[in-house]
Amino acid sequence: MGLWPGDGHFGKRYDYSTEYVTVMKKLWEAGHSDFKGEYFQMDACKLSPRPKRVPLVAAGQSDRGMEFAARHCDFNFALGEGVNEPTKAAAVPARMLEHAERAGRDVGSYMLYMVVADETDAAALAKWDLYNEGADKDALAHLLGKAAEDTAPSATSMAAAIQRSPSPVNFNMGTLVGSHANVARMLDEVAAMPGVKGIMLTFDDFLQGMDAFGTRIQPLMACRSHVELAA
């Protein structure tokens, strides 16, 4: 549509974001900014009223993205990987830890997984098989082809993670398929990976999935044993 600013701009997106966050933090903390940079030039810019502290979350999968998160943010969203391989992505939060240590800050990862759960493993797997059978293979192939067009790929990039997916669907996150008990066990494995501060979840049927997580899965998770369920 003629909106792509070019690969050069895309390659500098974290330099741009660094200036943007620098300006915003100055405004939040002091209420004014005279920042002069390559992308932003503030001239007596003011913000009032100032907010309380604003937590910042990035979503860097590459090392450059994690470096940005480590220096400027509080948490980093990252992709889980695989189907029923809860710790396949262990290297991702481990790398975030390394970047945070170099920056001298405490920045952890929130890992993304989809949950497909049912009463039994067989019932959950039947749903997962149905989703795979009904997938629009042409559309997914087009998406994967676009991911492969990344002109500056690295083994740690989101494009590379998408290309590694073992499933033709749901390829931008880890997927946990099974009974409520087995999903709870796998989520505990995710939570135990070094550097994981939290888990982001989505569900095949979101409303039912949320209810099932709260009432059937969460009570079985060791890492959530401190949570008291409402009556």
C-alpha positions in Angstrom: 0.0 0.0 0.0 3.0 2.3 -0.2 3.2 2.7 3.6 6.4 0.7 4.2 9.1 3.2 5.1 11.9 1.0 4.0 14.3 -1.6 5.5 16.6 1.1 6.7 14.0 2.7 8.9 12.9 -0.8 10.2 16.6 -1.6 11.0 16.7 1.6 13.2 13.4 1.0 15.0 15.1 0.5 18.4 17.1 3.6 18.0 13.9 5.4 17.3 12.2 3.7 20.3 15.0 4.6 22.6 14.6 8.3 21.9 10.8 8.1 22.2 11.0 6.3 25.6 13.7 8.8 26.8 11.4 11.7 26.0 8.4 10.1 27.6 10.3 9.1 30.8 11.6 12.7 31.2 8.0 14.0 30.8 6.6 11.6 33.3 9.3 12.2 35.8 10.0 16.0 35.5 7.1 17.3 33.5 9.2 18.9 30.8 11.7 17.9 28.1 14.2 19.8 25.9 15.5 16.5 24.3 17.3 16.9 21.0 18.0 13.7 19.1 18.0 12.3 15.6 14.2 11.5 15.5 12.8 13.9 18.2 13.5 17.5 19.0 11.6 18.8 22.0 11.5 22.6 22.7 10.1 23.3 26.2 7.7 20.3 25.8 5.6 20.1 29.0 3.3 17.4 30.4 0.8 18.2 33.2 -0.6 16.5 35.3 2.2 14.0 35.5 1.2 10.3 36.0 2.5 8.0 38.6 5.2 5.6 37.6 4.3 3.9 34.2 5.6 0.4 33.8 7.0 -0.3 30.3 6.7 -3.5 28.5 8.6 -4.4 25.3 8.2 -7.4 23.0 11.8 -8.1 21.8 12.6 -11.5 20.5 16.0 -10.6 18.9 19.1 -9.7 20.9 18.7 -6.1 19.9 15.1 -6.1 21.1 16.1 -7.6 24.4 18.9 -5.1 24.8 16.3 -2.3 24.4 14.0 -4.0 26.9 16.8 -4.5 29.4 17.8 -0.8 29.4 14.5 0.9 29.2 11.6 -1.4 30.2 10.3 -3.4 33.1 9.2 -6.6 31.4 9.6 -8.2 28.0 7.0 -10.2 26.1 8.4 -13.2 24.3 7.2 -16.2 22.4 6.9 -19.7 23.7 7.7 -22.4 21.2 6.6 -25.9 20.2 3.5 -28.0 20.8 3.5 -29.6 24.3 7.2 -28.6 24.7 6.8 -26.2 27.6 10.6 -25.6 28.0 11.6 -25.6 24.3 11.9 -21.8 24.5 14.0 -21.8 27.7 16.9 -20.0 25.9 14.6 -17.0 25.3 14.1 -15.9 29.0 17.7 -16.9 29.6 19.0 -14.5 27.0 16.7 -11.8 28.5 18.3 -12.4 31.9 21.8 -12.0 30.4 20.9 -8.7 28.8 19.3 -7.5 32.1 22.4 -8.4 34.1 24.6 -6.5 31.7 22.3 -3.5 32.0 22.3 -3.9 35.8 18.5 -4.0 36.0 15.8 -6.6 36.9 13.8 -7.2 33.7 12.1 -10.6 33.3 10.1 -12.3 30.5 6.4 -12.9 30.1 6.1 -16.0 27.8 3.2 -16.5 25.4 1.3 -19.8 25.1 -2.0 -20.9 23.8 -3.9 -23.5 25.9 -6.2 -26.1 24.3 -7.6 -28.0 27.2 -10.4 -30.5 27.9 -11.3 -33.3 30.4 -8.9 -35.7 28.8 -5.7 -35.6 26.7 -7.6 -37.4 23.9 -10.4 -34.8 23.8 -8.0 -31.9 23.8 -5.9 -33.5 21.0 -9.1 -34.1 19.0 -9.8 -30.4 19.1 -6.2 -29.5 18.1 -6.4 -32.0 15.2 -9.7 -30.4 14.0 -8.1 -26.9 14.0 -5.1 -28.2 12.0 -7.4 -29.9 9.5 -9.5 -26.8 9.0 -6.6 -24.4 8.6 -6.4 -22.2 5.5 -3.2 -23.7 4.2 -2.8 -21.2 1.4 -3.1 -18.2 3.7 -0.7 -19.7 6.2 1.8 -20.5 3.5 1.6 -16.8 2.3 2.3 -15.6 5.9 5.2 -18.0 6.3 6.6 -16.8 3.0 6.4 -13.2 4.1 8.3 -14.1 7.3 11.0 -15.7 5.2 11.5 -12.4 3.3 13.1 -10.8 6.4 16.2 -9.1 4.9 18.2 -9.2 8.1 17.2 -12.4 9.8 18.9 -13.8 12.9 18.5 -17.1 14.8 16.9 -15.1 17.6 14.4 -13.1 15.6 10.6 -13.5 15.6 10.7 -14.4 11.9 13.1 -17.3 12.7 10.9 -18.5 15.5 7.9 -18.5 13.2 9.9 -20.5 10.6 10.8 -23.1 13.3 7.2 -23.8 14.3 6.3 -27.5 14.0 2.6 -26.7 13.4 1.0 -25.1 10.4 -1.2 -23.1 12.7 -0.6 -21.0 15.8 3.0 -20.7 14.8 3.8 -17.4 16.7 3.5 -18.9 20.2 3.9 -22.1 22.1 0.9 -24.4 22.4 -0.1 -26.6 25.3 -2.7 -29.3 24.4 -4.1 -31.7 27.0 -6.2 -32.4 30.0 -6.5 -29.8 32.7 -4.0 -31.7 34.9 -1.4 -32.0 32.1 -1.8 -28.4 31.1 -1.3 -27.3 34.7 1.9 -29.5 34.9 3.3 -27.9 31.7 2.5 -24.4 32.8 4.5 -25.1 36.0 7.4 -26.1 33.8 7.1 -22.8 31.9 7.0 -20.9 35.2 10.1 -22.6 36.5 12.3 -21.5 33.6 15.0 -19.0 34.7 14.0 -15.5 33.9 10.3 -16.1 33.6 8.3 -13.4 35.5 4.9 -14.4 34.2 2.9 -16.3 31.5 0.6 -14.7 28.9 -2.2 -17.1 27.9 -4.7 -17.2 25.1 -7.2 -20.0 24.5 -8.8 -21.7 21.5 -12.3 -20.7 22.9 -11.4 -17.6 24.9 -14.4 -17.3 27.3 -14.6 -21.0 28.0 -10.8 -21.2 28.2 -10.6 -18.5 30.8 -13.2 -20.2 32.9 -11.5 -23.5 32.6 -8.2 -22.0 33.5 -9.5 -20.3 36.6 -11.5 -23.2 37.9 -9.9 -26.4 36.5 -6.2 -25.6 35.7 -5.0 -22.9 38.1 -5.9 -24.8 41.2 -3.6 -27.6 40.1 -0.6 -25.4 39.4 2.1 -25.5 42.1 3.3 -22.0 41.1 -0.2 -20.6 41.7 -0.8 -22.4 45.1 -0.7 -19.1 46.9 -3.8 -17.8 45.0 -7.1 -18.1 46.8 -10.0 -18.8 44.5 -13.2 -16.8 45.1 -16.1 -18.8 46.3 
